Amino acid sequence: QDGDYYPGCTNSTDPPSAYPLIDQADEATCTDSLWEAFHASGEGYDHFVDLTHPMGDETYLMWSVLDNGVVKARLAHNNVFGFLSTGFANELDTVHNGMNGGHVVLAIPGGNYSPATGLDLNEPASVDTYTIHETESAFRHWQDHIDTAESISASVESTECFTAILFESDNINGQKFNVEGTDEMIWAANSADHFVGYHGPFNRARFTIDWSNGVIVQPEGENEDAEVVTAENGDGETDEGEPVSSEEGDEVEVVTAENGDGENGEGEPITAEAEADSAASVFAGAGIGVALASGFGLV
């Protein structure tokens, strides 16, 4: 797994318990029509792609390429705000599929982060740029945002149901967008906890984006786990008003396992239940689920 362990001493005699969840979306309140209205508020962008994994929450990226190589983008996610992030994959990272060493824009719902207690949700939400640690995935190893980053305008929108981050810049931490070609990108979200914890296997991806042509391109040799469908008019339809399907749109298949082949290091299939069970068994006492709480694994 891409999280790490953060054991500690305790004199508690209570049995191990899960770390606290943030308020979850109410299905009766968070309707499809509200989601349609939320992500449609990003209309006006030139390009639109669906980054949703078949077993994940709906996630859409919209963007326009402005003058001087500036990308104006909005990433909308159909779930509550634990964290939401996107940015450059580190193409030299072969352990976590581009996550380690990547430059990212990250929105979090609080401040004063502690690996033992998570974020203080009484503090305001923030959006900043970060560089993920070269070898250590857990947020505690790279929790300081980049103060010296070149100018980037970014904000977060969140409701009791949905989350979106918006940014406008020609770079992240000095790494320029290749608006005349392609960039290797990553995205991830967590809607479970306030520990900037693990996103699970289905709410993250690595993808190759062609900014000017408005498509996701499929790298050769990638694993066939999921399809990402693109649309030019920003509403998930063709110009004739027909829904875009995997047969009609440009596609990419994204990797959904830490080693890129749908298995763990022992050759066993990775499932969401296996991730959760493994993490829940890590730490006894103080109500802290450490493997998830401290393991921000983007991909």
N, C-alpha and C positions, 0 to 999 in steps of 0.2 A: 504494500500500500504506500501512498505518498504522504501520509501524515507522519507524525512522530509521537513518541510517548513523553508524557510530562508527569511522572510519578512524584508523589510527595508523601511526607509523613503526616499521620493523623492519629489522634487518640479516640476517634469516633468508633463506636461499636455498632453503628448502623450498617445495614447491608448496602452493597453498592447500588447506586441509583443513577438513572439517566440525568444528564444535565438539563436545565430548564429550556423549554421551547419558547420562542417568541409567539405572540398571538397568531394563530393560523387563519387562513382564509375561510370564510363562511360560505359554503356552496350556495346557500339560499340567497345570500347577498351578492356574491361575486359571480354574476351571471355572464353568459356569453355575450349578451348585448352590451354590458358594461365594458367587457374586455375589448369588444370591437370598437367602442367609442374611445377607449383609452389609447389603443395602439393607432387608431385612425387620427388621433390628435397630432401624430407625426407626419401627416400629409404635407406635401410641398417639397419633399425630397425627390431627387431625380431617380434614385435606385432603391430597391427593396429586395432583401433575401430572407428566406425562412430558415433559421438555424435550429429548428426544433428537432430533437431526437424523438423517434417514435414512442419512447417510453418516458419522455421528459415533458416539462412544461413548455408551452408555446413561447417562442422567443424570436423576435424579428429585429433585423438590423436595417435601418434606413440611412441613406447618406447622399450628399451632393459633394462634388469636387468644385471648390471655389477658386478664385484667382490665387496665384503664387503658391500653388501646391497645398492649399488648405483643404482639409476634410471636415465637413460639418455632418455629424452623425447622431443618431438616436438608437439606443438598444433598449427595446421594450420586452419585459418578461412577465409572463402570466402567473405571478405568485407574489407573496409578501416579501418584505425587505429584510433579508438577513445580510447579504452583500450581493453586489452585482459588479462585474468587471469585464473589461475587454482590453486587448492590447496586442503588442507584438510577441510572437513566439520567438524563443531563442533557438535558432536552427542548429546550434551546436549541442543542445541538450537532447540526449537520447534516452534518458532515464524516465522523465515525465513528459515526453512528447512535446517539448518546447516550452514547458512552464518555467523550469528553473532558469533564472537569468533573464526572464522576459520583462520588458517594460510595459506597464499596464496602467490604465485608469481604473481606480477602484472606488466604489461608493459604499460606505458603511453607515449604519443607523445610529451610531453613538460615538463615544470617545473614551479616553483614559483606559486603553486596553490593558488587560491583565490575562495571561494564559490560564490563571486559576479561576478568575471570575468573569472573564469575557469583557465585552464593551459595557460601559456605563450608559444606559439608554436615556438617562437624564441629560446627557450631553447632546449637543446638536449633531445631526447627520453631517457627513462631509464627503466630498469627492476630491481626491488627490491622485497624483501619479506616484507610482512605486516601482522599484526594481526588485523582483522576486529573487531571493537568495540563490546563489549558483548551485548549491547542493542541498540546502535544508528547505523543505517545503513549508513547514509550520509558520504561521503568520508572526509568531513571536520573534523569528529570526530576521524579519524584514518589515517590522511594523512602523518604522519611521518613514514618512513620506518624503519625497525628494524636494527639498526647499530650493535647490538651485536649478530646477528644471526650467527650460525655456517656456515662454508664455503658452498657456493652454487655458481656454475658457471651458469650464465644465460645471454641470449641475445635476441634481437628482430629483426625480419626481416619484413620489410614493403615495399609495392610498392603502386602505385596509385590505386591498385585494391584489394590487399590481405595483410594478416597479419599472422605472426607466432611468437610464443615464444619458445625458446629452453632452457632447463635447465638440469643440471647434478649434482646430490647430493644424499646423503642418508637421507636427512631431509629437512624440511622447518621450520625455527625458532626453531630448536631443536626437533621437532616432527619427529620421524623416520618413513620411509616407511616400511611397513610390507611386505617385498618382498616374504616371505614364506607363506603369507596368503592374506588377503584382506584389503583394506582401503576404507573408505567413502570419496569421493572426490566431488568437485564442480568445475564448470567452468562458465565463463560469458564473454560476449563481448558487446561493445557499438561501433557502427560505425556511430553515428549521431553527436556527439558533443565533445567539448573539456573541459567538466565540470566533467569528470569521473562520468557521470550521469547514469541514470537507463538504464538497458540493454533491457527492454521490456520483454514480457512473453515467447519469443521463442528462445532467444539466451543465454540461461543458462540452467543448469541442475545439479542435484545431482545424483551421480552414485556410485556403488560399484565395485571396480576393483580388479581383481585377477592378480597380477603382473606377477607371474611366469608362469601361465597357459595362459596368454594373452587373457582374456575374461572379459566382464562385466557380473556380476551376478545380478540376480533379487531379491531384498529383498522381503520377504513375506509381503503382505498387501499393496504394493505400488499402486498408482492410475494408471489406464490404459489410458494414454494420448499419449504416443509416444514410438516408438521402437528404440533401438540403436543396429545396426547390427555390428557384429565383423567379422574380417577375419584374418587368420593366416599369409598370404603371403604379407600383406601390400599393396595390390593394389585393394582391394574391390572385389576379385574374389576367388572362390574355387581353390584348386590345379588343377582341371581339366579345369580352365579357364572360368568357368561359373560365372556370377555375383552372389554375395551373396544376398539372399532375406531374408525376415523375416521368411520364412519357413526353410531356410537352415542354418542360422547362429545362434550363441548364441545371446540372446536378453535381453534387460532390458527396462522397461517402466518407464519413468521419469515424475516427477510431474511438472505441468506447471501452477500452481497457488499458490499464497502466502499461502493459508491455506491448500494446498495439495488436494483440491477436485474440482478444476476447477471453484470455485466461490469466490466472495469477501466475506467480513465479513457479508454482508447483504443477502447472499444466491443468488446473481445475478451472471451470467456468466461474467468472465473477458475477455475482448477483447483488442487488441492492440489499437483500436480507443478509448476505454474507458480510458485506461491508459493515452494516449496522451491528450485527452480532459480534463481529471481531472487535469493533471499537468499544461496544458497551462492556466488554469483559476486561478491558485494559486496566481500569483504575478503581480501587475500592476506597470509599470514604469521601466525605465533603461534597458528594453529589456531582462530581465532575466526570464527564465522559471524555477522557483526555484525547484519545486517538482522533475523534471527530473534532473536539473543541480546538485542538491546536494544529490540525492538519488541513491547511487551505490548499488542497491539491487541484490545480486548475485542470490539468488533463492527465 
